[in-house]
Amino acid sequence: MKNKGMRKTIGLALVFIMLCSIPVFAEEETALLPEGQSVSYKLEAADPRSFLIASRVASIANNEDGTLSVYGQIISYASLDYASITLYLDRYDAELDDWINISYQDAEFTVEEYGKDFMEVPTASYTLTGTEIIPGYYYRIRGTFIAKKDGRRESTNATTDGVLLTDIK
């Protein structure tokens, strides 16, 4: 009798543990590109279940003048009603061995404002300058992409590798 009660308790404990466990997904490792490789371009295909986003692009380039060019794009299966591209600029901190977000740029697009053709490949691009962008450090772009059409919403992301910012011109 005692053995049966112990099995039941252990069985309930295992069920409880399985129900309470939370899956954790590891973040993809970002490489630090060698000096001289001034562009990191990330083209990622969408999830096979995607109905709106066929792929997305995130890119960062060292302009070799102390500025960075960043780019994000959604390539859609059809013209979208709404799109949003947010590009987060991260700087690598060697002491922390981690990426620190220092700024972001957000762009929103609607079919009414930009037209049907543009909404098939909404694109955001910027040249970044400023006191927080310092030569001698590695930078990467994390892009968040949102697409909407006919009440359906999809979101995804892409992250570039790290590019060393130089000021040699």
N, C-alpha and C positions, 0 to 999 in steps of 0.2 A: 504494500500500500504506500509506504513511504517512498519507494523508488518511482512509482507512477506520478506522485505529486511533484517530485524533483524534476522529472522529465517534462511535465507540463509547465513548470516554472521556467525552465531553461528554454523550452520552445517558445513561450510567450515573450521572454526576454529577447530571443533572436528575432522574432517578428517585429518587436518594438524597435530594435536597433536598425533593421532593414528599412522600416518605414520612416525613421527619423534621420537616416543618413542623407547628406546633401552631396550631389556630385560636384566635383571641382574640376575645372578645365584649366590646363596649364596655358599660360600666355606664350605665344610663339616667340622664340628668341630673336632679338634684333641684332644683326651683325654690324660691326663697325668696319666700314669699307676702308681699304688702304688709301693713304694720302695719294692724290693724283686721280683717283676715281671720283669724279665730281658729281655724278648723277646716280640717284637711286630711283628706280621706276618699278612700281608694283602693280601688275595687272592681274586681277583675280576673277575667276569665273564665279558666277553665282551658285547658290545652292541648287541642286537639281529640281527641287520643288518650287523654285521661284517662278512667278508668273509675270513679274514686272522688270526686275533687274537682271539683265543678261550677264553683265560684268561691271567691275568698277576699277578705277585707276587712281592711284596716289603716287605723286612724284615730288622729289626735292632735288634741287640742283644748286651747287656752289657756283656762284657767278664770278668767283675769284677777285671780287672787288669789295668784299666785306658784306655782301648782300646774298640772300637766298631767293630762288624762285621756287614757288610751290604750286601744285596743280592737283585738282581733283575732278573726276568725271564719272558720271553714271552712263552706262550704255544700256538702253532699255529695249525690251521686246516690242514696245509700241509707244506712241507719244503719251507722255504722262500728263496728269492734271496738275500735279504738284511735285516738286523735288526740293530737297535740302542737302547741302554739302557743307559739312563742318570739318575744317582742317586744323588739327591741334599741332602746334610746334613744340617739340620736346628737346631738351638739351641733356646730353649724357653727363652725369656727375660721377667722375672716376672714384672719388672718395666713398660715395654711397654705393657705387656699382649699380646705379639705377638711373632711369630716365625721369626728368623733372619737367612738367608742363610749364612753359613760360608764356604762351599766348595762344590765341585761336582766332580764326576767321570763319564767319558763318555766312552762307549765302542761301537765299530761298528763291525759288522760281515757280511761277504759275503759268499755265498755258495762256491765260488772258494777257499777261504782261509780256511774255517772250515768244509766243507763237508755237504752233504745233511742231514745226521742224526742229526748233531748238530743244523742245521738250523730249525729243528722242535721245539726245546726247547732252543733257545739261552739264555745263562745265564751269568751274571756278578756278581762276589763277591769280596769283599775287606775287609781287616782289616785296620781300620783307627786309626792313632795315630797322634801326633803332638801337637804343642803349642796351637792350637785353640780348641783342645778337652780337656775339663777341667772337672774332676770329680765334682759331686755336681750339675750338670745342667741336664736338660732334653733335649734329642735329638730325632729327627724323620727323616725319609727318605721320600722324595717325588720322585717317579720314573716317568720318561717319557719314553714311549715305542713306537717305530716306526717299522713298518713292511712293506716290499715291495715284490711284486711278480707279474711278467708279466705285469708291468706297473701300477698296482693298489697299492695304498699307504693308510695305516691306522695308526692312532696314538691314544694313550690313556694314562692314568696316574693312579697312585695309591699312597696313602699316609698312612704311618703307624701312630700309636699312639706314644706318647712320652715316651721314656724309660729313667729312671734316671741312669746316668753314675756313677759308684762307683769304688773305688780302694781299695778293701779289702783283696786281696790275698797276 
